[in-house]
Amino acid sequence: MKLIAVLATGFLITACDEAYADGHGPLAASNGMTLYTFDNDSANTSNCYDSCAVSWPPYLAQAGAAAPSAGMTVVQRRDGTSQWAKNGEPLYFWQGDSAPGDTTGDGVGGVWHVAR
């Protein structure tokens, strides 16, 4: 597994080639941080940029990364980066989660949900 960390606007954004779920709980990146979906996204298209992406950093994929599990795909963001998606839904971290397993972003604004 490769893990690249990039410091952007004061928040650590992680790009990695794995995500996992135990079949019952939230989908998480290999660092254990919970992943989220956004109701305002379209299929295979992220609509979270600028201040949204500061609060909800995209789960970035390395160029040429292969899907680590069924249902995982890579979508291209309009800024040229690649983002992981689950069943066509782009995945994000939440800046309010401070430890692996936190799910404090679930239900924020009625449009953010823990990915499963």
N, C-alpha and C positions, 0 to 999 in steps of 0.2 A: 504494500500500500504506500502511495506517495501522499504527502501532506504538505501543502504550501500555505503559508499564512501571509496575508498582506494587510498592513495597517492602512485603513482608509477612514478618513474623517473621525478618528478617535475610536473606532470600533474594529475589533479583529474580525476579518472576514476569512472564512476558511474555504479552501478549494481542496477537495479530495475525491478519491475514486471509490468510496464506499458509503453506503447507508444501510441501516439495519432496523428491523423491528422484530419483536418477539412473537408477533402474530396476534397479540392482544393490545399491546400498548402503542405509544406514539412511535412514529418513524423518527430515527435519529441518525445524525452523521456519525462517522467512526469515532469522533471525539466525545460522543455521548450527548451532544446538544440536540435538543428537539427541533424538528423541522415543521414548517407551517405552510399552509396554502392560503391564497388570497381570492376571495369571491369575485373581485373586479378584474382578475386575469381572464384572458380568453384561452381556448385550447391551444397549447403549445406556444403561448405568447405571454410574456411578462408585461404588466402595466404598472409596475412599481419601480419608479426612478426618482432621482433627486432626493427630496426630504423623506419620501417613503422608503427609499433604499438605505437611508441612514438608519432609520428605526428598524427596518426589516431587511438586513443584508441578504442578497441572493446567495444561494448555495451554489457556488461556482464550480464548474467542471474544467479540468485541464483539457487543452486541445488534444483531440484524438482519443479521449477517454472512452473506454468500453463500458457499457451498462453493467453495474455490479450485480443487479438482480432483476428479476422479471418485473416488467412495468416501468422500469427506470429508463428514461431517455434524456438526451441533451437538447435543449432549445437554445437558439441564438437570440441574444438580447440586442436591442438596437444600438447599444454602445459598443458592440463587437465582442463582448464576452460571451462565454457559454455557461449555461445554467442547467442544473439537474432538474428534472421533472418526474413526477410519479403519475402514471396514467394520464399524461398530457398536462398535468397541473404543475407549474413552476414551483420550486421549493425555496423556502426562506428560513433564516434564523430570526430570532426576536432579541433586540438589544436588552430587553428587560430580564431575560433568562441569565442567571449568573453561574449556574452549576449544571452539570449533566443531569438530565431527568427533569429539570424545571419545565413547567408548561404554563407559565404566567401569561403567555400571549394568546392562549386559547380564548376565543370570543371577543377579542379586542375590537371595538367599533362594530361588532356584529358581522365582520367580514373576514376575520382571520381565524383559522382553525388548525388544530394539531393534525398533521398528516398521518395517515395510517396505511 
